[in-house]
C-alpha cells in the first residue's frame, strides 16, 4: 500500500482552497451584517452563506481525497 502522490497533491490543493473559503465566507457575511441598510445586503449575505456551505463541502471532499491518497480507494 503506497501513497498516491498525485492524489495527495490534489488533496492538499483542495485543502488550500478550503482554507481560503473558510476565511473569506465569514468576512463576507460580517460585511453584509455591517451594511444592513445597503441595497445589496441580501445578495452579499446569500453569497457569504453559499461560500460557507461550499467551504464545508470542500472540507469533507478534501479530507476524503487525502484519505484515499494515503490508504487507497475502497473497493467493493
N, C-alpha and C positions, 0 to 999 in steps of 0.2 A: 504494500500500500504506500504509494508515493504521492507527494504533494503536486497537484497540477498548478504549475507556476503561472500559466496564462490565466487560468480561472482565479487564482489568488490575486493577481494584479487587477483583474476586472472587479473583484470584490472590494479591494482597497479603494479603487476609483469610486465605486458606488458609495462606499462609506464616506469618502470625502465629499461627495455631492450631498449625502445625508446630513453631514455636519454643517455644510453651508446652508441647507434648508432649515435645519434646526435653529440656527441663529437668525436667519432672515425672516422667518414666519412670525416669531414673537415681536420683532421690531416693527414689521408692517402692521400687525394687529394693534400694537401700542400707538403707533402713529394714527391709526384710524380712530381709536378711542380718544386720542388727544384733540382731534379735529372733528368733533361730532356735528358741528354746525355747518361744515363744508358740504357742498352738494355731492362730492364724490365719496362721502362717508361709506355708504353701503357697498359700492364696488370695491373699495380698498379693503374693507372688512371682509368681504367674501373672498377676495384674493388671498388675504392673510390666512383665513381659515382653510382654504383649499391647499395652500402651501404647507400648513401644519399637518393636514391629513396625508399629503404626499410625502412629507418628511417621515411620518410614522410608517407608511407603507414601504418607503425606500429603506428604512432602518431594518425592517423584517427581511426584505429581499436581500439586502447586502449581507446580513448575517447568514442567511441561507446559502448564498453564493460562497462565502468564506468557509462555512462548514463543509459544503460539497467539495471545495478545493482541497481541504485538509483530509477528509475522511472518505472521499469518493461518493459517487451518486448512489442512492438507494435503489437496488434492483428488486423487482417483484418476482 
